[in-house]
């Protein structure tokens, strides 16, 4: 069957995408992120853009309990350290928290990604400029993201991420972004 699909210009990812497009329309609304993260049989999507690189991503990365390898690779590339193009595998737990938070916010606006993976050199440079950058940041492990939505406040985004009860949530109101990670459950900032 795959050979027939390929000859017709259809890949497995295309087939899954077509299925997912209809499943997203029919997907139930979840009352909280924890249920969304545990719920079997759902579809998970992430949509982001980067003003720094001009890149955009809108991908379904998980269907019926399985991560889609090609979509995860695209996320890893998109969330790379844009300063030096170094990449690391992004922890899928962080992507799940981002997607669940976005779903709770009921926003169709893509996230603006400010920072995903950070190389040691980038993290050191940022630490030299700001006291708000951790020496052992989870960005160094591909386990954190700094995100912004124009249509939602920092407080709204932080509440949605905290509702996941799955990692760290940092509010940076003066810089207008929220940090989400898959580390220990904790929160900080104002």
Secondary structure, DSSP 8 states (H G I E B T S, - for coil): -HHHHHHTT--HHHHHHHHHHHHHHH----SSHHHHHH-TT-EEEEEEE-TTT--EEEEEEEETTEE-HHHHHHHHHHTSBTTTTB-----HHHHHHHHHHHHHHT--S-EEEEES---HHHHHHHHHH-TTS-TT-GGGGT-EEEEE-TTS-HHHHHHHHHHT-SSEEEEEGGGTEEEEESSSSEEEE-
